[in-house]
Amino acid sequence: MNLLASIAWAQGTSGGIGGGNTLLSLVPFVLIFIIFYFLLILPQQKRQKKLRAMMDALKKGDKVITSSGLWGTVTNLGKDSVTLQIADNAKVKIQRDHIARLRTDEED
């Protein structure tokens, strides 16, 4: 019985020392967040910044590919929309955000 009481007393007095254990238990979560930041969040922010710069530099005559896969040439630019010529007599008006990238000369 005395052994059982001493074990219970030892477990009860570890509360003062356990404060350090709480900090140590947070270290893996902090490390996981740092890894996620460098592997997921930072590259995504760089991609968005690059896409935004491409959108701002868009001009008439640029050959683009939309996010839905349409290939076209920019014929008119609005504040939130772009008119693309996708064939000789076919023009479509799309949201500016749906332009995925510029076409290169090799893709023509």
C-alpha positions, 0 to 999 in steps of 0.5 A: 500500500505504501508503494502505491501511495508513493507512486500516486504522490510522485505523479501528483507532484510532477505538475510543476515540472510538466509545464516544460513538457507542454512547451516541448509538446508544441514543438512538433506542431510548430515544425509542421507549420514551418514545413507547410509554409515553405512547401505549400504556402510560399510557392503558392504565393509566388505563383499568384504574384506571377499570375497577377503580374501577367494579368496586369501586363496583358495587352491587345494581340497577346495569344493566351490560353484560358483555364478552360483550355480555349486558345485565343488572341486578345482583341479587347481589354476591359476592367474585369473582362477580356474579349478573345478571338478564337476563330475568324468570326468568333469572339468570346468575352471572358473574365480576366481571371480565367486567363491561365497563361500566355502562349509561346511561339512553339505552341502555335 
